[in-house]
Structures are given as structure tokens and as C-alpha cells.
Amino acid sequence: MGASGWSYVTPYRGKVDESLRELRERVFRDREYYWRDAVEEDEPRSDTIEGIWASESMKQSGTHSILDVDRVVQTSEPPTWDRWREDLGTVRPLTEDRVILHFGTARPSRMQFQALADDPGAPGAMEFHNEVKMRGTGLYVLLYNGDQPSDVGFWGYSGD
């Protein structure tokens, strides 16, 4: 199937890891992820996020969604395959200088994020998506309504 890019905006809950946890629960509940049941009908969907990984076919393909990442790390070091055990399944912050480069401000809005994340033809969208350096990982940026953080934008690549 190949890797898939994904992006999401979710309310900021005071901590990015809490926002990620809530988003993952919603995506799982609403079944907004790839599941191989179209190919393997004898393998029913899991009742839990963790149960997805009990399926050998899902371990291989991933969900092509935010469910493929489960940890927030605070480093600005890009992930590498040399540290794949530590880096796989993580989201990390986009550095402030890159936030300013892409959005023209250190406090981008939800609308600014969605303009880059959701429209591959938008000016700068390819460079924005190329900030993600490794499949199975992603980035995040706090989004603002005025001076207050209101949402978190996540984007990344996963699946195989």
C-alpha cells in the first residue's frame, strides 16, 4: 500500500500528550484508520487501540493514521533509523524557527495550519510535509486563537 501522510487538529488540553491521547481515542472510536478487514475478513477489528498490534497484518501495514504514533518527545533532533527503537511511534515539536518559516509567526492559527496541512498544492505545503524525516513518526505545533494556545496540529507519515 505504501506510506500515507496524515494530519489532524485537536483541542489543546494543557499538555500535548493529553491532546494526543484524546485524539487517538477519537480516531479509534470513529474508525478513522486503515484496517485490513477488506483483505482479511476473518480478522475482526480490535476492541482496543493496543489490540490492533496483536494482528500480524496490522503490525506490518500500520493504520496509516495518528494511531501509529503514541508518544510525545520534546527533542528537536530529527528521528533516525539508527535510533529506530526510541524514535518510531513518536511526535516531536516543530522548532520555533521552522514554525516561523512556514507560518510567518511563532503563533500560527488553526486556519494557517490547515491551509498547509490539508492542501498539497498550497505554496510551501511540500516543504512543510517534508519536515517529517521518518515514516512512523510525526510533528506537532501549538495553534493559537489570539495569544492563547487553542489547538494542536499533528502531521506525519506511517504505514507501509
C-alpha angles and dihedrals in degrees: 000000000000130000121314129210118224138182135185140178118209134169115276109243098191092271126055093221090056090050090049092049092051093046092050091051091051094048090049094045092048092044092234094155140082116272124180095223089111087067101029107036092172089067109077123204115272121255091222137040090239090051091063089075093056086075112087091209091053092048087057100043105028123208097277088231145084087287088079091068123057109163136067115214123189099213122111090206109114116244118257137193087238087069097031095139091058098035105041112097095020137123120202134186121270105240117254093245090054091046089055091045093054101036105024090235140063088232109054121184129233089253092054091050094048092048090061100032099045103038113061090188095055116115108269095011095117093051089046093053091044089064085084103087103186137034114248091038139082148184135237139203130192112241123211140215100199108314096337126086106241107165144012122231115209127187136166149125130265143150130066 
